[in-house]
Amino acid sequence: YLMQTSYMLKVTNYDFKKVFDLCENVDKGFENTCYRSLGRDASGTSVSDIEQTRTKCMLGDNFEQKSECMIGAVKDFVSYYYSDTKAKQLCESLEDDGMEKICLDTAEEYYSYFTKK
């Protein structure tokens, strides 16, 4: 399910809300992978724009959907910029302190893979 949301978005005319609903009904245990994939797509379809990415991920119905989407998005930001600076800015744009922490922790951990020697 890590790449399936790209196809889901295509067939739903890039309706992120509909794809959140589709992810809710994937095989048990793969929902979070689907939400993370949708976060990757939220970043990718906006060329890693903070406001657009956040807006797309906030279309989720609940904390789990939104936070998993943000995890996928922040990882894509780190990969796109090969830095954690914009990724942390994305996280800091969140209004939910719990979600901001998850996002910042993910950015830091994921970026550490790029900087290990």
C-alpha positions in Angstrom: 0.0 0.0 0.0 3.0 2.3 0.1 2.5 3.4 -3.5 -1.2 2.6 -4.1 -2.4 6.1 -3.1 -0.8 7.5 -6.3 -3.2 5.4 -8.3 -6.1 6.0 -6.0 -5.6 9.8 -6.4 -5.5 9.4 -10.2 -8.8 7.5 -10.3 -10.5 9.9 -7.8 -9.4 13.0 -9.7 -6.9 13.8 -6.9 -9.6 13.9 -4.2 -7.5 13.5 -1.0 -10.6 13.2 1.2 -11.9 10.2 -0.9 -8.5 8.5 -0.7 -8.5 8.9 3.1 -11.8 7.0 3.0 -10.4 4.4 0.7 -7.4 3.9 3.0 -9.8 3.3 5.9 -11.0 0.1 4.1 -7.7 -1.5 3.0 -6.6 -4.8 4.3 -6.4 -4.8 8.1 -3.1 -3.7 9.4 -2.2 -1.6 6.3 -4.3 1.5 7.0 -1.4 3.5 8.5 0.9 2.6 5.5 -1.8 3.9 3.2 -2.2 7.2 5.2 1.6 7.6 5.1 1.6 7.0 1.4 -1.0 9.6 1.0 1.2 12.0 2.9 4.0 11.3 0.5 1.6 12.2 -2.3 0.4 15.3 -0.5 4.0 16.5 -0.5 4.8 15.3 -4.0 1.7 16.8 -5.7 2.5 20.2 -4.1 6.2 20.0 -4.8 6.8 20.0 -1.0 4.9 23.2 -0.3 4.2 23.6 3.4 0.7 25.0 3.3 -0.6 22.8 0.5 0.8 19.7 2.1 -0.5 20.5 5.5 -4.0 21.3 4.1 -4.1 18.0 2.2 -3.1 15.9 5.3 -5.6 17.8 7.5 -8.4 16.3 5.4 -8.2 13.2 7.4 -11.1 12.4 9.8 -9.1 11.8 12.9 -5.7 12.2 14.7 -4.4 8.9 13.4 -5.1 9.6 9.7 -3.7 13.1 9.9 -0.6 12.2 11.9 0.2 9.2 9.7 -0.2 11.4 6.6 2.1 14.0 8.2 4.7 11.3 8.8 4.7 10.3 5.1 4.8 14.0 4.1 7.7 15.0 6.4 9.8 12.0 5.2 9.1 13.2 1.6 10.2 16.7 2.6 13.5 15.4 4.0 14.1 13.3 0.8 13.1 16.2 -1.5 15.3 18.8 0.2 17.9 16.4 1.5 17.6 18.4 4.7 15.4 18.6 7.7 15.0 22.4 7.7 11.8 22.6 5.6 10.5 19.4 7.1 10.7 21.0 10.6 9.0 24.1 9.3 6.2 21.8 8.1 5.9 20.3 11.5 6.0 23.6 13.3 3.0 24.7 11.1 0.8 22.2 12.8 -1.7 23.4 15.4 -1.8 20.1 17.4 1.1 19.9 19.8 1.0 16.1 19.8 1.0 15.9 16.1 3.8 18.5 15.9 6.0 16.3 18.2 5.4 13.1 16.2 6.2 15.1 13.0 9.4 16.6 14.5 10.6 13.3 15.9 10.0 11.7 12.5 11.9 14.5 10.7 14.9 14.2 13.1 15.0 10.4 13.0 14.6 10.1 9.2 17.1 12.8 8.5 19.6 11.0 10.7 19.7 8.2 8.1 21.1 10.7 5.6 23.8 12.0 7.9 25.1 8.7 9.3 28.8 8.1 8.5 
